[in-house]
Amino acid sequence: PEKFQPVVRDLKIEFKAPAMTSVTAETRFTQAQADEMNAALDKDGRFDFTLVAELKDENATLVAQTTTNYAIRNFMGG
């Protein structure tokens, strides 16, 4: 729902290898996670979750991994 805003609570970066080319980040947020989020927002008005992203170079070498904790709330009111 539009009335909720996601906020990064914290972010950890684990560097694996030097990146010598452009880097692409990829993460997954499944339909089951989306359903869980929407149910929690409808019930409690809040949802906390963690996403892990893999950063790979043009050769598909894993160069870093991030772990990010998010909070979704209605910070603006209304």
Rosetta blueprint (number, residue, H / E / L):
1 P L
2 E L
3 K L
4 F L
5 Q E
6 P E
7 V E
8 V E
9 R E
10 D E
11 L E
12 K E
13 I E
14 E E
15 F E
16 K L
17 A L
18 P L
19 A L
20 M L
21 T L
22 S L
23 V E
24 T E
25 A E
26 E E
27 T L
28 R L
29 F L
30 T L
31 Q H
32 A H
33 Q H
34 A H
35 D H
36 E H
37 M H
38 N H
39 A H
40 A H
41 L H
42 D H
43 K H
44 D H
45 G L
46 R E
47 F E
48 D E
49 F E
50 T E
51 L E
52 V E
53 A E
54 E E
55 L E
56 K E
57 D E
58 E L
59 N L
60 A L
61 T L
62 L E
63 V E
64 A E
65 Q E
66 T E
67 T E
68 T E
69 N E
70 Y E
71 A E
72 I E
73 R E
74 N L
75 F L
76 M L
77 G L
78 G L
